[in-house]
Amino acid sequence: MAGLKIQEVPLGDRPRERLRDRGARALRSAELLAILLRTGGVGVSAVELGEELIRHFGGLESISRATVAGLSRVRGVGETKAIQILAAFELGIRLQQDSTRRLVLHSSQEVWNWLGAEMRQLDQECVKVMVLNVRRELLVVEEITRGILNESLIHPREIFRPALFHQGYGIILVHNHPSGDPTPSASDHRMTQQLMEAGKLMDIPLLDHLILGNPSAEGGRAYFSFHDAGLI
């Protein structure tokens, strides 16, 4: 389809028609992007523009983490198309989360499955608290802070406030390392110890502290769990 306008491509090879007839799974990522883009640019088809986006950003994950301005800088995309693409990625994340009402969390892997796709997109450190009831059912997830993580700025009262408000049994602390390496820092260890002690005083245990990384990086691990490491 190189150099062809979408109207010049045989009907059976057009992305929209192929999705209709064969299902979304039959399409390449560039073809799915082409459906969102709707049109290409000067001298390039929508599919070729989708391929260029993947080359430019290095893959779908990086595209999902891009800003509207960043996507718009790719020739042929523009602000409207950029917004459509990011909206589609966000819907995918919300779909994953929407099916987990009263999600029961028994393992660190389940926490990763629920928050990993969302938080690995972030280019800033973000701290979230998951509040669980006595049956380990998820009651709520609340974002505590976003930006440069500084243990002196994260007081235990901010961490445990959602659990007190929602009458939770315990909490799981989750934050990301935008570098992709989930290895805990000395600050992460100190913060975990501080929260464990505060949880004992309030009778709201810190059940786990997960640091989320980027498993797509070379040799990268998905996450580090203080509980799994025997530190909680």
ABEGO torsion letter per residue (X at the ends): XBGBBAAABBAAABAAAAAAAAEAAABBAAAAAAAAAGBBBBGBBAAAAAAAAAAAAGEAAAAAABBAAAAAABBGAEAAAAAAAAAAAAAAAAAAAAAABGBBBABAAAAAAAAAAAAAABABBBBBBBBBBAAGBBABBBBABBEBBBAAABBAAAAAAAAAAAGBABBBBBBBBAAGBABBBAAAAAAAAAAAAAAAAAGBBBABBBBBBBAABBGBBABBBAAAAGAX
